[in-house]
Amino acid sequence: MEKDFSIEKYTQIGDFGIIILVSVEKIFPLTLTCDLWLVTVVSGVNDQLTDTPDALDALKRSLCSVQQVADQGAVKILPEPGSPDVYLDFNKRLGENLDWKNKIAETMLLYPDFVSAEDEQSLMKELEPYLSRLHYETSHWDDAIHHYRETERSKWNKNNEGIINRVRRLAFPPNVSPLKLVHVLDLAKNGVIKPHVDSVRFCGTTIAGISLLSSSIMRLRLEEDKEVYCDVLLPRFSLYVMKDYARFKYTHEIMSETESSFKGELVPRDRRVSIICRNEPASGDASTNDIFEEIRLL
Ligand SMILES: O=C(O)CCC(=O)C(=O)O
């Protein structure tokens, strides 16, 4: 039987079977241009679950080609982003320019329910003991953020590391290096992030953020004309991936509690914790500590 994939990692999930991460670069028609990972759930092979090379070979033999497995509905491809109509709301001036609208829709992606309630609990359980020891700062030194506390993390427990890796696999192509440190930003209910562009000295093309505890509204404003803007609905549990055009040409901000509305509907704001993964800038060492150090405020 033809085996056109390679098994990179596998683990047992209860009595059910195993999850195998399969590298499918060059095989799966949908993934020719990027290195996606497939998660394949295979039942009935527990007895083969050892980590000897022979067992791995046996596992490979017990699978058909990736395409056949996909046909049986056993393969989950990484999630597709939500429809831009649902999460983007363009103001009149931006809405009139089809080119700008399309470019935003291509470079500001939103994945609803990227994490589950259990994932949120697991992440908060690891973060809260540290965050709760910090005071909310009333204002960042350059006035970009109000009522927030923050930290950076490179080490996570196993479960949470899995969540961070899912973000990285989705947001960054294989030739792009993520920053090792993940930025955690805890905005109080009355907190805001004012319009800014992350420094190109410290952050590359992509900013990917999970929203925990509360939904919120992010506003993207054309940097050269702040009256051209679009609102992005960031629901609790979602992941946004902002890159290239949206990341460089637009400032981004998180609206205050009183301005938090989408398409005319109030979006209640509460304390919001975001977990933000970035990639390395084209050159130089980066630390997320410095992201706000050199920002372009409107
Ligand atoms: O909390 C967020 O999701 C946005 C954070 C932010 O403004 C940034 O990382 O530059």
PDBQT file of the ligand as one rigid body, heavy atoms in Angstrom, charges set to zero:
ROOT
HETATM    1  O1  LIG A 301      -4.883  42.490  22.740  1.00  0.00    +0.000 OA
HETATM    2  C1  LIG A 301      -4.813  42.380  21.511  1.00  0.00    +0.000 C 
HETATM    3  O2  LIG A 301      -5.338  41.449  20.923  1.00  0.00    +0.000 OA
HETATM    4  C2  LIG A 301      -4.099  43.433  20.708  1.00  0.00    +0.000 C 
HETATM    5  C3  LIG A 301      -2.750  43.684  21.239  1.00  0.00    +0.000 C 
HETATM    6  C4  LIG A 301      -2.030  44.726  20.435  1.00  0.00    +0.000 C 
HETATM    7  O3  LIG A 301      -2.498  45.798  20.215  1.00  0.00    +0.000 OA
HETATM    8  C5  LIG A 301      -0.730  44.404  19.896  1.00  0.00    +0.000 C 
HETATM    9  O4  LIG A 301      -0.265  43.304  20.111  1.00  0.00    +0.000 OA
HETATM   10  O5  LIG A 301      -0.126  45.256  19.232  1.00  0.00    +0.000 OA
ENDROOT
TORSDOF 0
